[in-house]
Amino acid sequence: MSESPLSRRSLLGLGLTAGAAATLATTSCNGSGTAEGMAARTELRIGVQSLPGTLDANGSVSNSGIQAYHNIYDTLIARDTKAETASFKPGLATKWEQIEDLVWEFELRDDVTFHDGSPFTAADVAYSMNRVIKKEDPSYATAYAYLLANITEFTAVDEHTVRATTKRPEPLLEHLLSDPNSGISAKKYTTEVGLDAASNKPVATGPYQVVEYTPDVSLILEAVPDHWSGKPPYTKITYLSIPEIASRITALKNDEVDFITNIPPDQETLLAGDQRIKLVGGVLELYHLYRLNMSNPALTDPKLRAAMDYAIDRDAIVSSIWNGKAEAATSYQFDSYADALKFPDRKDIGFDPERAKQLVGESGYAGEVIEIYNDTNYYTYADLVAQAVVDMWADVGVTAKLIQVDDIPDDDPGLEIRTWSNPLYYPDPMGMIERHWAPEGEAANVKHFVPTEAYTDAFNRMRYGQDEAERKTALGEIFDFYRAQTPFIYLFKPYESLGMRANIDYIQSPNLRPYCLSFRNGDVAETST
């Protein structure tokens, strides 16, 4: 681990602006380069900021994993990538219905095979889901907590029928079982080779199969030409780990890759002047945040946690580091879920340095150095933001420092603060709450998040309620807890772009969660110019 050497105090003064950035969601980079004579290609090379630590979709709920899982795995229910709002269509199941209050039945496709040629059956579904429900590997705890915690068991009725039994009536089933982290694996193969081997080379039913995987280096996929959903648009996809933003941009300009991820606004001008390249970007439905360890002695006082929240000038960070294109957090809400569940007048988050100073004084804080742990090369500009925040905290009397690591020690009780992100996994308030802030979720399991009985009651009423007005009341109580206890600090929604050859027709579907890349039939195309 190392403390970042960059100057904290001068960060906001420098501004970090590189010039005028692209201003449209899809922008062609006009100038000396030319798009004429570009041929459509059958192989795609992608430069990504990071690769997942595992290819087991059930075992890693991460922004890096979601870039690949959707192309390797199928789910029982599929999300309609052409829809503007939440909409579902048959996946591995052709039909699903609630046959009893606590029982759902799925009719499965009878023409699907796994990547090794073996037939797909109900036994594979039951195996894949039950291993998560039983948490047969510690890595399954997160997927269990936010996707399958309400399901007691999947049971194979016959070869092509499976049933799921729930603990309570399940109002969000389609959202949960269409998430790529609910992907289905081959039972026979996985049990024969073991979870470790299968996590590096899984056998699933998606449109692309894993050929080679070198952690932190590359992932190579080959198409399944006769896939049940249609012929994949590429015969081969290669993901290359290129952590540095400038290096990814250079690789795209030099035609060493065809497609790159995680381009912040101030770097977009490096692609200007080249008509061979275009950008597809926007504000992500995802907050960058700090997760505070409520159980750590340094942070047990909610007044100190609240002070650290009020001390942050998010607008200044957005302006100087994100060229004004990110969206500063003002509440715990997202734009994409139903208006009936929104609180337009709630502005729980804001910059109030005088209140922050007062709360620091009331908290009994004695000047201890508080450490922010950041996973190097994972969250775009998290190091720069943290250095700005350290200065802002110093202005209200809190001393902190940034610690850069390759892997944040989540289970270390000494961990005080970590960088994190909170996507809207599906368009319902529970899509941001359950994955991160469930009473038995990832943060709670390591005792960083400490819910009260009242919070747990409100959570359950919101999660399982059927009446919209009652759900909204419970949601308001949840937001009250977040403001009173400050278990986390929302910063902003980042603005990031994808860069690609100009003849690639790709639009990020609003019905897929942030960072999910889809190279399935109908989701991407190439033209010759």
C-alpha positions, 0 to 999 in steps of 0.5 A: 500500500502507498499514500498517494504522492499527488498534492492534495491542497493544489488539486482543486486549484489546478482544475484538471480541465483539458479543454472543451469536451464532447457535448452530446451523448454520442459524439463523432470526433471531427478533424484530421482523421477520416472515417472513409474506407473503414471496413466492418470487422468480425473481431472486437478488441476492448480496452478496459480499466480492469478485469474481474478477479473471477469469471463466476458470475455468481461469485463477483458482483462488480463493475468490472465483471459486468462488462463480460458476464452478460456476454458469457451467461444467460439468465432465466429472464432477459431484460429487453435492451431495446426498451426505455424502461424496465421490460422483460422477455424470455431468456432461458425460461420461455414462460414464468408464473406465480402458481402459489403465493410462495412458488414460481414456476419456469418453463425452460427452453428445450433447444439450448446447449452449454458451451461444452455441448451438453444439454441445458436442463432444470437440474443446471438451474437448480444447481446454479441457484441453490449453490448461491442460496446455500453459500457453498462458497464465501464469494456467493454471499453478495449475490445471495444477499441482493438477488436470492435472499428471499428464495429458499430453494429451486427444484427441478420438476422435470427436465424443462420445468423448475420451481422457486420457493420464496420466503415471502411473496416476491414482487421483484422477481423479474428484476432479480432473475434477469441480473447477469449475476443470476447467470446459469452454469453447467452442473456436470462440468462445474462439479467435475472440475471444481469451483476454482477451475470453473471460475477461470473457465466457466461453461455457460449458455451465453452467446460467447464462450471463454477460450482463455483468461489471464487475470489482470491481463486479458480475456478471450471469448469466441462466439457460439454461432448457433446461439438460441438468441441469434448469431452473435455479431462478432466471432471473437472478443478480446478484453485487454486490461489497460488501467491507464486512461491515456494508454487506453486512448492511445491504443484506440487511436493507434488501432490496437483496440476497437473499443475502450471504456471509462473515459472521463470528460477531461480526456475526451479532447485527446480523441478530438480531430479523428473522424475514425472514432466516436464517443458514447457517454453520459451520466451513469445511474451510479453514485461514487461514495465513501463507505464508512465503517460504523463499528470502527472506534474512530467513526462510531460517532454519527456526528463526526460521520455527518460532519465529514459529509457536510464538509464536502463541496461536491459542486467544486469537485464536479466542476474541477475534476469532472468538467462540470459533467458529473452530477453532484449528489443532493439526495439518496435518489435516482432518476430512473425509478417511478415518480410515485416513489420519489421525494422531490423536496428531499435534499438530504445532501449538501455543502455546509462547512459551518455545520460540519465544524460544529459537529466535529466539535460536538463529536469529541474527535481528537485529531486522529488520522482517518484513512481512506482506502482506494482500489488503484485503477478501479474507480475513475479519478477516485484518487484525485477526488479523495485528495480534494476531500482530504483538503475539505475535511482539513478545513473543518478540523478532520485529518485524513489521508489516502491509502492506495491498495491493489485490493481493499481489505473489506473484512479488516475491522481496522478499515475506516473508509473505503471508496465504493460505488452504488449503482441502481441495479434495477429501476426501483429504490431497492435497486440501490438499497438491497445490494449495499445496505440490506440488514444482512448484506455485504456491508452489514456482514462485515459490520461496517453498516450497522442497521437498527431494528427500526431500519430493518423493519422499514427495509422489509416493508419497502422490499416486500410491500405491495402497496405503493404508498406504504412502500414510499412511507417506508422508503422515507424512513430509510432515507431518514436513517441514512441522514441521521446515521451517515453510514456512507457519503454519496459524492456524485454520479460520474460522467463517463464515455465509451470510445469506439471506431466510428463505424460501430453502432452501439448504444448503452441500453438504459435497461442494463445496469451501469458498465454492463456491455452487451455484444449480443445479437441486435445490440451492436452492429458494424458498417463499412464506410 
